[in-house]
Amino acid sequence: MNWQVETTVSDKQIRFYKENGYLTFGRIFTETELDELRDYVDDMIENLPEGKRPEQMDVPHFEHPYLFKYLTHPNVLKVIEQLIGPDILLWSSHFISKRENDGMAVPWHQDGVYWGESLDPMHVITMWLAVDESKVENGCMRVIPGSHNYRDRRYEAVNRENNLFGSEVVEADLDESKAVNLELEVGECHFHDAWTIHNSSPNVSQKRRCGYTMRYMPAHVRYPGAEWRSTHKIYLLQGEDRTDGFNSYEQVPNF
Ligand SMILES: O=C(O)CCC(=O)C(=O)O
């Protein structure tokens, strides 16, 4: 396999991201780095507490400082800087690993709705890293291009047994015929905006689908979410705080 690392985002790609609310990209980590991350997450999955599913490994970096090696990687920051500017905060991260022939669906949603009042303005970019190959058969992510321009979508409850989240954009507020499958090879990534409507289907293949969502925001975003702040820490990774001291940041741990 010809494994090439890319860290330059072209003007055309930046325009595409702004217009469509998503962007598929190449590989940002070396093959060795990616293999090490896969070994690490394999071990995490093996040691999951009873009853916890591998789609539910939310904010793993709080418990696993090793993940900061990836979250703060200079190549990642270089790419993120080209998309949101030089002052960069780490908002969150989540492993969503769908077991072969079993994984849950992710209902159509906008991340910004789930995060609600916790951020002001709601400006987050997610880098979705393919720890495993991610294809239609094993439940790759899908997006509705341009949907980041709409913030008034209506939601309805969905069955929690098969769905990772409890609500979904109603059919009338969604043109599913426009959905784009974001298929990736191992190590490739894509980006999406906090308002982009996206989902993914259950894994009906014999291949696991593990993705690592790495979420960043520009350092002018205020974090007033009172009910989140005691447990959900944020980190200033690069540049300067632009909230006049409103935010407080956790120290990046040694990794
Ligand atoms: O991994 C998936 O299938 C969905 C990811 C997602 O919802 C997100 O990154 O916000």
The ligand as an SDF file (V2000), in Angstrom:
LIG
                    3D

 10  9  0  0  0  0  0  0  0  0999 V2000
  -18.8240    7.1870   13.7920 O   0  0  0  0  0  0  0  0  0  0  0  0
  -19.9580    7.3740   13.3930 C   0  0  0  0  0  0  0  0  0  0  0  0
  -20.5530    6.5580   12.7260 O   0  0  0  0  0  0  0  0  0  0  0  0
  -20.6740    8.6740   13.6990 C   0  0  0  0  0  0  0  0  0  0  0  0
  -19.7500    9.7370   14.1620 C   0  0  0  0  0  0  0  0  0  0  0  0
  -20.4370   10.9440   14.6760 C   0  0  0  0  0  0  0  0  0  0  0  0
  -21.6140   10.9960   14.8810 O   0  0  0  0  0  0  0  0  0  0  0  0
  -19.6020   12.1290   14.9400 C   0  0  0  0  0  0  0  0  0  0  0  0
  -18.3930   12.0810   14.7220 O   0  0  0  0  0  0  0  0  0  0  0  0
  -20.1500   13.1570   15.3420 O   0  0  0  0  0  0  0  0  0  0  0  0
  1  2  2  0
  2  3  1  0
  2  4  1  0
  4  5  1  0
  5  6  1  0
  6  7  2  0
  6  8  1  0
  8  9  2  0
  8 10  1  0
M  END
$$$$
